[in-house]
Amino acid sequence: MSNPFHDPGAAKLLSKVREDITDLRGDVHKLLTYTTRYTLPKGARELAGTARHGLLNSRDYAAQQLRSLGTSAPRQAFGLLAGAAIVGLLAAGVYALAKSDCCRAARRIEDEEEAEELGI
């Protein structure tokens, strides 16, 4: 008795699909193996090299900035001292003005009190 659903064309296509799936599994296995053994370690080495290079460049830049800071420190110190002196002079001027206004106002009050006492 023959199977009414038996179709030689469908059986042939199913066989081809089965072979393709087997080949695909093999190719995926090869891809994963190659990636884990060669591609990832190579990429990690390249990444580590890039990071090392960046750290060395940063170290050199920091050292250069420290050297330039050492040579410009006297100029910066002079600038800071000059700035502090200017601020000090301005503060002394403001204090003198405030004190003179305060003293003038106090003298005026004393004069008014004296005038009241004398009845002027």
Wavefront OBJ file of the C-alpha trace (Angstrom):
o trace
v 0.000 0.000 0.000
v 1.389 3.358 -0.960
v 1.164 6.497 1.089
v -1.198 8.980 -0.540
v 0.881 11.869 0.857
v 4.128 10.534 -0.545
v 5.446 13.010 -3.024
v 8.873 12.378 -4.538
v 9.460 16.126 -5.217
v 8.681 17.093 -1.601
v 10.879 14.268 -0.302
v 13.770 15.475 -2.479
v 13.337 19.105 -1.239
v 13.127 17.929 2.379
v 16.357 16.021 1.948
v 18.069 19.130 0.529
v 16.788 21.262 3.437
v 18.072 18.667 5.915
v 21.533 18.823 4.271
v 21.479 22.638 4.289
v 20.583 22.703 7.986
v 23.426 20.272 8.737
v 25.845 22.451 6.736
v 24.559 25.568 8.501
v 25.117 23.967 11.922
v 28.652 23.068 10.938
v 29.349 26.580 9.630
v 27.943 28.192 12.802
v 30.120 25.899 14.915
v 33.196 26.806 12.850
v 32.348 30.526 13.117
v 31.954 30.401 16.889
v 35.150 28.395 17.302
v 37.172 30.757 15.108
v 35.699 33.824 16.807
v 36.461 32.615 20.332
v 39.951 31.358 19.499
v 41.248 34.075 17.199
v 39.031 37.131 16.702
v 38.216 37.946 20.338
v 41.765 37.539 21.677
v 43.151 39.600 18.795
v 40.573 42.326 19.439
v 41.352 42.279 23.165
v 45.071 42.640 22.434
v 44.396 45.560 20.100
v 42.131 47.199 22.683
v 44.766 46.732 25.391
v 47.399 48.219 23.097
v 45.201 51.221 22.375
v 44.562 51.736 26.091
v 48.282 51.414 26.864
v 49.115 53.925 24.140
v 46.490 56.345 25.493
v 47.844 56.027 29.036
v 51.391 56.660 27.865
v 50.265 59.739 25.921
v 48.364 60.997 28.973
v 51.414 60.447 31.175
v 53.624 62.366 28.762
v 51.091 65.202 28.540
v 50.818 65.445 32.338
v 54.597 65.480 32.701
v 54.877 68.216 30.071
v 52.222 70.295 31.833
v 54.018 69.903 35.170
v 57.312 70.960 33.589
v 55.694 74.013 32.009
v 54.044 74.831 35.341
v 57.459 74.710 37.007
v 58.916 77.194 34.537
v 55.937 79.534 34.681
v 55.537 79.389 38.481
v 57.603 82.552 39.181
v 55.526 84.544 36.677
v 52.315 83.202 38.153
v 53.512 83.965 41.692
v 54.333 87.530 40.673
v 50.889 87.897 39.116
v 49.234 86.595 42.270
v 51.253 88.953 44.476
v 50.483 91.920 42.249
v 46.790 91.021 42.268
v 46.782 90.692 46.048
v 48.519 94.081 46.393
v 45.943 95.743 44.136
v 43.075 94.193 46.089
v 44.719 95.327 49.338
v 45.077 98.899 48.081
v 41.453 98.953 46.956
v 40.325 97.612 50.325
v 42.386 100.246 52.158
v 40.863 102.977 49.983
v 37.326 101.752 50.617
v 38.054 101.521 54.354
v 39.470 105.066 54.400
v 36.419 106.416 52.557
v 34.020 104.604 54.847
v 35.887 105.748 57.942
v 35.988 109.376 56.815
v 32.223 109.345 56.088
v 31.566 107.709 59.433
v 33.800 110.194 61.275
v 32.172 113.127 59.488
v 28.726 111.872 60.434
v 29.838 111.322 64.040
v 31.322 114.856 64.218
v 28.127 116.307 62.790
v 26.078 114.494 65.453
v 28.464 115.716 68.169
v 28.232 119.268 66.830
v 24.434 119.072 66.817
v 24.410 117.717 70.384
v 26.795 120.469 71.505
v 24.634 123.071 69.831
v 21.582 121.734 71.630
v 23.397 121.813 74.943
v 24.503 125.374 74.352
v 21.043 126.269 73.114
v 22.126 127.455 69.718
l 1 2 3 4 5 6 7 8 9 10 11 12 13 14 15 16 17 18 19 20 21 22 23 24 25 26 27 28 29 30 31 32 33 34 35 36 37 38 39 40 41 42 43 44 45 46 47 48 49 50 51 52 53 54 55 56 57 58 59 60 61 62 63 64 65 66 67 68 69 70 71 72 73 74 75 76 77 78 79 80 81 82 83 84 85 86 87 88 89 90 91 92 93 94 95 96 97 98 99 100 101 102 103 104 105 106 107 108 109 110 111 112 113 114 115 116 117 118 119 120
